[in-house]
């Protein structure tokens, strides 16, 4: 069903008003027509009732049309406005449109068809203007909200930047403190290790087996503490960007056997067996031997710490494309799936209570991952609670950064050949 329009006719001539209303009724458009005979009454009616269109038919001099239109529009009335006049000068038509008239029509062209066409055009135009106005207002409101959010985000960004600077400063101070305290601790620890080794030598005099066992415990504990101190020192150097890395050619098989030999005394205390499976055909690699040993030490130390009975295996083998792999497998307590993603975080431990069974500072695996990444390798872990864990470190046989100038020009194959000649 077609919507019924509300039309207001403004005409001070009753006969012409009746004629206009009659023509409007013949347009075939459903409408309710209201009539007023002056502009003030029209404004009053428009402020109290919502009309769809206004027909203004008041015979006045042409120069007064602009005044009438301005009067209506200044009253904040946006309803479509159609001017009907005896004659409107052509050069004055743009002024009418600019002032606010929707359409104008000469009395000589009044007909149901023309009025219907004008009325439909004015209604469509009015609805389009209302939609544009509504959209514009919504855009303005949205723009204000976005501006407020932008200001809030800018404030949050500044706050985050300020907090970030504070955190960086705190991290720098922490790293410097760790470096200082670690350096201070190394001197007495080296003294303890040195004197323990002297006492264990035959030149120190005959000692009983019980004294030897106690001295070996002191020596092993001292070495363990020194490794922890070195880890703290190295970690602090990593954080402040002062890490020393010195690659050279060395025998990975020999390094692995010597490292395992040093760690066997700790395993012996827990009655654990440490086995080495060496599958390397060419044991020579170009890397930093101290850092590779540090990686192996940390993995072995963890395996011994978290294994109560059984075995620990160390496997080294070659992979395609000049890669090597070092794997440490144990029959220990294993790691829960929910904890595996956290074990490489610095100072993180599964049990962080003061009564925990397994002590440590939580830097070993964090150091291992950082060192492996620096070397251009990767570390993976597989574990089942109660069945043990296996850590695999994959490294390039020849690291490709921080190399001496004469080694940079060698291909991996030539480098291996030169390693063989050196050995």
C-alpha positions in Angstrom: 0.0 0.0 0.0 1.4 3.4 -1.0 2.3 5.8 1.8 0.0 8.7 2.4 1.9 12.0 2.1 1.2 15.1 4.1 1.2 18.2 1.9 1.0 21.8 3.0 -0.3 24.4 0.6 0.4 28.1 1.3 -1.9 30.4 -0.8 -3.6 33.7 0.1 -6.0 33.3 -2.8 -8.8 30.9 -1.9 -9.8 30.2 -5.5 -6.2 29.5 -6.6 -5.7 27.4 -3.5 -8.7 25.3 -4.4 -7.5 24.9 -7.9 -4.0 23.8 -6.8 -5.5 21.4 -4.3 -7.8 19.9 -7.0 -4.9 19.4 -9.3 -2.8 17.7 -6.5 -5.7 15.3 -5.8 -5.7 14.3 -9.5 -2.1 13.2 -9.4 -3.0 9.7 -8.2 -0.8 10.0 -5.2 -2.3 9.3 -1.7 -2.0 12.6 0.3 -3.5 14.6 3.0 -3.6 18.3 2.1 -3.5 21.2 4.7 -4.0 24.8 3.7 -2.8 28.1 5.2 -3.0 31.6 3.7 0.2 33.3 5.0 3.8 32.6 5.7 3.6 33.0 9.5 0.9 30.3 9.7 2.9 28.1 7.4 6.0 28.4 9.7 3.8 27.6 12.7 2.3 24.6 11.0 5.7 23.3 10.0 7.0 23.5 13.5 4.2 21.4 14.9 3.5 18.9 12.1 5.8 16.8 10.0 5.0 17.5 6.3 6.4 15.8 3.3 6.3 18.8 1.0 5.2 22.5 0.9 3.7 24.3 -2.1 4.2 28.0 -1.8 1.7 30.0 -4.1 1.7 33.6 -3.0 1.6 36.3 -5.7 4.4 38.6 -4.7 7.0 40.6 -6.6 9.8 38.4 -7.8 12.4 39.9 -5.4 10.3 38.8 -2.4 10.6 35.1 -3.2 14.1 35.0 -1.9 13.0 36.6 1.3 10.2 34.1 1.8 12.5 31.1 1.2 15.2 32.5 3.6 12.5 33.1 6.3 11.4 29.4 6.1 14.9 28.0 6.0 16.1 30.2 8.8 13.4 28.6 11.0 15.4 25.3 10.6 12.7 23.8 8.4 14.2 21.4 5.9 11.0 20.0 4.3 10.9 20.1 0.4 9.8 23.5 -0.8 8.1 24.1 -4.2 7.5 27.6 -5.5 4.6 28.2 -7.8 4.5 31.6 -9.5 3.0 33.4 -12.5 6.5 34.1 -13.8 10.0 33.6 -12.6 12.9 35.3 -14.3 15.3 32.7 -15.8 18.4 34.6 -14.3 16.8 34.4 -10.9 16.4 30.6 -10.8 19.9 29.8 -9.6 19.4 32.2 -6.6 16.2 30.3 -5.7 18.0 26.9 -5.6 21.0 28.3 -3.7 18.7 29.9 -1.1 17.0 26.6 -0.4 14.1 26.0 -2.8 13.7 22.4 -3.8 11.9 23.0 -7.1 9.9 25.8 -8.9 7.0 25.6 -11.3 5.2 28.1 -13.4 1.4 28.3 -13.1 1.1 27.9 -16.8 2.6 24.4 -16.5 0.3 23.2 -13.7 -1.1 19.8 -14.4 -1.5 16.5 -12.5 1.3 14.9 -14.4 3.8 17.8 -13.8 2.8 18.1 -10.1 3.2 14.3 -9.6 6.6 14.4 -11.3 7.7 17.3 -9.2 6.3 15.9 -6.0 8.0 12.5 -6.5 11.3 14.2 -7.4 11.1 16.4 -4.2 10.3 13.4 -2.0 13.2 11.3 -3.3 15.6 14.3 -3.1 14.5 15.0 0.5 15.0 11.4 1.6 18.4 11.4 -0.1 19.4 14.6 1.7 18.1 13.2 5.0 20.1 10.0 4.5 23.2 12.1 3.6 22.7 14.3 6.7 22.2 11.2 8.9 25.3 9.5 7.5 27.3 12.8 7.8 26.3 13.1 11.5 27.2 9.4 12.1 30.5 10.0 10.4 31.1 13.0 12.6 30.3 11.1 15.7 32.5 8.2 14.6 35.3 10.6 13.8 35.0 12.2 17.3 35.1 8.7 18.8 38.1 7.8 16.7 39.9 11.0 17.6 39.3 10.3 21.3 40.5 6.7 20.9 43.5 8.0 19.0 44.4 10.4 21.8 43.9 7.6 24.3 46.1 5.3 22.3 48.8 8.0 22.0 48.7 8.4 25.7 48.9 4.6 26.2 51.8 4.5 23.7 53.7 7.2 25.5 53.1 5.3 28.8 54.2 2.1 27.3 57.3 3.7 25.8 58.1 5.2 29.2 57.6 1.9 30.9 59.7 0.2 28.2 62.6 2.6 28.9 62.3 1.9 32.6 62.3 -1.9 32.0 65.3 -1.6 29.7 67.1 0.5 32.3 66.3 -2.0 35.0 67.4 -4.9 32.7 70.6 -3.1 32.0 71.2 -2.6 35.7 70.4 -6.2 36.5 72.7 -7.5 33.8 75.5 -5.2 35.1 74.9 -6.4 38.6 74.9 -10.1 37.6 78.2 -9.5 35.6 79.8 -7.8 38.6 78.7 -10.3 41.3 79.6 -13.3 39.0 83.1 -11.9 38.4 83.5 -11.5 42.2 82.4 -15.0 42.8 84.7 -16.6 40.3 87.9 -15.7 42.2 87.1 -17.6 45.4 85.5 -20.5 43.5 88.7 -20.9 41.4 90.7 -20.9 44.6 88.5 -23.7 46.1 88.8 -25.8 43.0 92.6 -25.2 42.7 93.3 -26.1 46.4 91.1 -29.2 46.1 93.0 -30.4 43.1 96.4 -29.8 44.9 95.2 -31.8 47.9 94.2 -34.7 45.7 97.7 -35.0 44.2 100.2 -37.4 45.7 102.5 -34.5 46.3 100.1 -33.2 48.9 100.8 -36.1 51.1 99.0 -39.4 51.8 95.2 -39.1 52.5 92.7 -41.6 53.5 89.9 -42.8 51.2 87.4 -40.9 53.2 89.4 -37.7 52.9 89.7 -38.3 49.1 86.0 -38.8 48.8 85.3 -35.6 50.7 87.9 -33.6 48.6 86.4 -35.0 45.4 82.9 -33.8 46.6 84.4 -30.4 47.3 86.0 -30.3 43.9 82.9 -31.4 42.0 80.7 -29.0 44.0 83.1 -26.2 43.3 83.1 -27.0 39.5 79.4 -27.1 39.6 79.1 -23.8 41.3 81.7 -22.3 38.9 79.6 -23.5 36.0 76.5 -21.8 37.5 78.5 -18.6 38.0 79.8 -18.8 34.5 76.3 -19.2 33.2 75.1 -16.1 35.1 78.1 -14.2 33.7 77.5 -15.3 30.1 73.8 -14.7 30.3 74.4 -11.1 31.6 76.9 -10.6 28.7 74.3 -11.9 26.2 71.7 -9.4 27.5 74.0 -6.4 27.3 75.5 -7.4 24.0 79.1 -8.1 25.2 79.2 -11.8 24.4 82.6 -13.2 23.3 82.5 -15.8 20.6 85.8 -17.3 19.3 85.3 -20.0 16.6 88.1 -22.3 15.7 88.7 -25.8 14.4 88.4 -28.6 17.0 87.6 -32.3 17.4 84.0 -32.7 18.5 84.5 -36.3 19.5 87.3 -35.5 21.8 85.4 -32.6 23.3 82.4 -34.8 23.9 84.4 -37.6 25.6 86.3 -35.2 27.8 83.1 -33.4 28.9 81.4 -36.6 29.7 84.4 -37.7 31.7 84.2 -34.6 33.8 80.5 -35.1 34.4 80.7 -38.8 35.3 81.7 -38.1 38.9 78.4 -36.3 39.4 76.5 -39.2 37.8 78.5 -41.7 39.9 77.1 -40.1 43.1 73.6 -41.0 41.9 74.7 -44.4 40.5 73.9 -43.4 36.9 75.6 -44.7 33.8 76.6 -42.1 31.2 77.2 -43.6 27.7 78.5 -42.0 24.5 77.4 -43.1 21.0 79.7 -41.5 18.5 78.6 -41.8 14.8 80.9 -39.1 13.4 83.0 -40.1 10.4 84.7 -36.7 10.4 84.9 -35.2 14.0 86.4 -31.9 13.0 84.1 -28.8 13.2 84.6 -25.1 13.0 82.9 -23.5 16.0 83.6 -22.1 19.5 84.7 -25.2 21.5 84.1 -23.5 24.9 80.5 -22.7 23.9 79.8 -26.1 22.5 81.2 -27.6 25.7 79.0 -25.2 27.7 75.9 -26.5 25.8 76.9 -30.1 26.5 77.6 -29.4 30.1 74.3 -27.8 30.7 72.3 -30.6 29.0 74.3 -33.3 30.9 73.9 -31.4 34.2 70.1 -31.2 33.7 69.9 -34.9 32.7 71.9 -36.0 35.8 69.9 -33.7 38.1 66.5 -34.9 37.0 67.3 -38.6 36.7 67.1 -40.8 39.8 68.0 -44.2 38.2 68.9 -45.6 34.8 71.1 -44.2 32.0 72.1 -41.1 30.2 73.1 -41.3 26.6 75.1 -38.7 24.6 74.9 -39.2 20.8 76.7 -37.3 18.1 76.1 -37.9 14.5 76.3 -36.3 11.0 73.3 -35.0 9.1 73.1 -34.0 5.4 74.2 -30.6 4.2 77.2 -30.4 6.7 75.1 -30.4 9.8 75.9 -32.2 13.0 73.6 -33.2 15.9 74.3 -33.6 19.6 71.6 -35.4 21.5 71.3 -36.0 25.3 68.8 -38.6 26.4 67.9 -39.6 29.9 65.5 -41.9 31.8 64.5 -39.1 34.2 61.3 -37.6 35.5 60.4 -36.1 32.1 58.5 -32.8 31.4 54.8 -32.2 31.1 53.5 -31.0 27.8 52.3 -27.8 29.4 55.8 -26.9 30.6 57.8 -27.7 27.5 57.1 -24.2 26.0 58.5 -22.5 29.1 61.7 -24.5 29.9 63.9 -22.2 27.7 62.8 -19.1 29.5 65.5 -17.5 31.8 65.1 -18.3 35.5 62.0 -20.4 34.9 61.5 -23.6 36.8 58.7 -26.1 37.1 58.9 -26.1 40.9 59.6 -22.6 42.2 59.0 -23.3 45.9 61.7 -23.0 48.5 61.1 -26.7 49.4 61.6 -28.0 45.9 63.6 -31.2 45.3 65.7 -30.1 42.3 67.7 -26.9 42.9 69.1 -24.6 40.4 68.8 -21.1 39.0 66.9 -21.8 35.8 69.5 -20.5 33.4 70.9 -23.7 31.9 68.4 -24.3 29.1 68.0 -20.5 28.4 71.8 -20.3 27.9 71.7 -23.4 25.7 69.0 -22.0 23.4 70.7 -18.6 23.2 74.0 -20.1 22.3 72.5 -22.5 19.7 70.7 -19.6 18.0 73.9 -17.6 17.9 75.6 -20.5 16.2 72.8 -20.7 13.6 71.4 -24.0 14.9 68.2 -25.1 16.6 67.3 -27.2 19.7 64.3 -29.5 20.0 63.0 -31.5 22.9 60.9 -34.7 23.3 59.7 -35.8 26.7 57.2 -38.0 28.5 56.6 -37.6 32.3 58.1 -40.6 34.1 59.9 -41.9 31.0 62.6 -39.3 30.4 63.6 -36.6 27.9 65.8 -36.2 24.8 67.3 -32.9 23.8 68.6 -32.5 20.3 71.0 -29.7 19.2 71.5 -29.3 15.5 74.5 -27.2 14.5 76.3 -26.3 11.2 79.6 -28.1 10.9 81.1 -24.7 9.9 79.5 -21.6 11.3 79.2 -18.8 8.7 79.6 -15.7 10.8 82.3 -14.2 13.0 84.9 -16.2 11.0 88.5 -15.2 10.4 89.0 -13.5 7.0 91.0 -16.4 5.5 88.3 -18.9 6.4 85.4 -16.9 4.9 86.5 -17.7 1.3 86.5 -21.5 1.9 83.5 -23.6 0.9 82.3 -26.1 3.6 84.0 -28.9 1.6 87.3 -27.1 1.4 87.1 -26.1 5.0 86.7 -29.8 6.0 89.7 -30.7 3.9 91.8 -28.0 5.5 90.6 -29.2 8.9 91.9 -32.7 8.1 95.3 -31.3 7.0 95.6 -29.3 10.2 94.8 -32.3 12.3 
